[in-house]
């Protein structure tokens, strides 16, 4: 019987060296990949290397907390450095080189976000350097007066600043003449940071030469010999951004010069600053290498999947029927071909196809491990379906050539009785017959030949109302389903006028002509609605064409479109004549039913695989967050209003499965099964593992199915 456990881990970051936190979790950093949504046609997916991003944050947090390099008791303490800065500023004021500043507030104990090592001190930014903003130049003046000059100082705007250690863009084409009055200059080794707008507190960088800069940027030029790269490292930490964002005000979000000057910075001895900067450079180079390696691995994996699946779609591969029961997704996906049935209307399976499929089946669990690879698999299934490679053909099925004749007869009858207008639409063929071999019982008619109507919604923007008849456009089918959750409304009278030309009904097909071009959905709602011009409407015989098959055949045809089929320069759109001229593979009616049933089954299995993958990826993302939390901890307010640091507490509900029984690798699952409602501290101590190994073992047992995927951890 599976047993549930509420996990509670008190993590003491002091017990872990920076090397352990970084190197012992390399597999977590590189495997935690966050999938992003992809828009438009195609199967490529966007992703971000979330784990490596968190590794960079961890390195910087360790750096500014004194946990990245060892302290040297022989270093001059930061307090002496601060005294020297105070003396330097006093001398500059005395010499008239610096205006006397308003004293900055004293730093109270409750302001300090974390403890510092011996020899470190907190300071306010305004104390350790001169801070000022730049100049504003309107776009016209920038273009006419300061662009294309041969000599001058580069003018750095917010767009020329990156999000980290990358160089500023000095080659943006804008120069300020050396003798131009009233322009502020940020000296070489000044640290710039965006102070206003969406990039405030995020974009920052180090000037490696003298520059002029925009008024939405702050420059800090440090006193004494404070390492500017150490200041930049501070700017890039989540802890600093939390301070920064708390001090922001206004609708668009920004921080004043006064508030920015009051932000805290942890300051180590000067020599330690240099050691920290060197170590950060070294580890950021490691992150760059991991990033390159991971991206190359993802790209290579994607190419491998595409190559192997494309091999299945090579022309002239014939078919066989399978009688084996499907126990796994790989089994279910095995093409339905039979080389033992002599009475089959198709020849035996080509050896090349058989070898290609075997290569995939043998490595199925290795190949389909990303959302992108599963999306490619889905597209391949659709291509199998419309090429006659997904289900077996049967001799008793009436050939689809007879279907086409029946459709033509039904269309003539509807025209004769006035139900359908006789529209003599001339259209050219926009895709030739497939170079793939399709079954002999199939045909490849044009959409315009087998559809009763191919039209689109109104080309005139209607008068919208707060309620009434639903009015949908391409955005309302962008997810692959017809949704009315965000649609507009029109009056009943206007709807009555619109449906005289374009009346969507249950079972019809809708095709997006703009936006996510080529998305196809079945109308599955019987209530009234009207269409905008961004949607095409296709009506057809729903007794001779199965809507589910027609949808996937048309969807696949749209997926095969090239740019020459899509018109427009600024706004791309799909013309109705392109849709009418598309050829689609058409199987016998009974085979259409079998194909739709098989596609539904396989798509459900793919969705299950994707859901499991998403759960596993979510766990990896949470693990990276948990490791970073070991360093940052949590801060809470006590009853006296004083902020206190508390140990980070991770609470996660874990459930064991029956799979762990008798498995020697199920170390944690076995311990959990012997305990009643106990926390992870006990599990951890009973396991005898160090914390990094504990995390690794937990991840391993989740991957092996000994412990269920947990929900998101709560940090208390």
Secondary structure, 3 states (H helix, E strand, C coil): CCCEEEEEEEECHHHCCHHHHHHCCHHHHHHCCEEECCCCCCCCCEEECHHHHHHHHHHHHHHHCCCCCCCCCCCCCHHHHHHHHHHHHHHHHHCCCCCCCCCCCCCCHHHCCCCCCCCCEEEEHHHHEEEEECECCCHHHHHHHCECCCCCEEEECHHHCCECCCCCCCCCCEEECCCCCCCCEECCCCEEEECECCCCCCCEEECCCCEEEECCEEEEEECCCCCHHHHHHHHCCHHHHHHHHHCCECCCCECCHHHHHCCEEEECCHHHHHHHHHHHHHHHHHHHHHHHHHHHHHHHHHHHHHHHHHHHCCCCCCCCCCCCCCCCHHHHHCCCCCCCCCCCCCCCCCHHHHHHHHHHHHCHHHHCCCHHHHHHHHHHHHHHHHCCCCCCCCCCCCCHHHHHHHHHHHHHHHHHCCCCCCCCCCCCCCCCCCCCCCCCCCECCEHHHHEEEEEECECCCCCEECCCEEEECHHHHCCCCCCCCCCEEECHHHHHHHCCCCCCCCCCEEEECCCCCCCEEECCCCCCEEEECCEEEEEECCCCCCHHHHHHHHHHHHHCCCHHHEECCCCCEECHHHHHHCECCECCHHHHHHHHHHHHHHHHHHHHHHHHHHHHHHHHHHHHHHHHHHHHCEEEECCCCCEEEECEEEEEEEEECHHHCCCCCCHHHHHHHCCCCCCHHHHHHHHCCCHHHHHHHHHHHHHCCCECCCCCCEEC
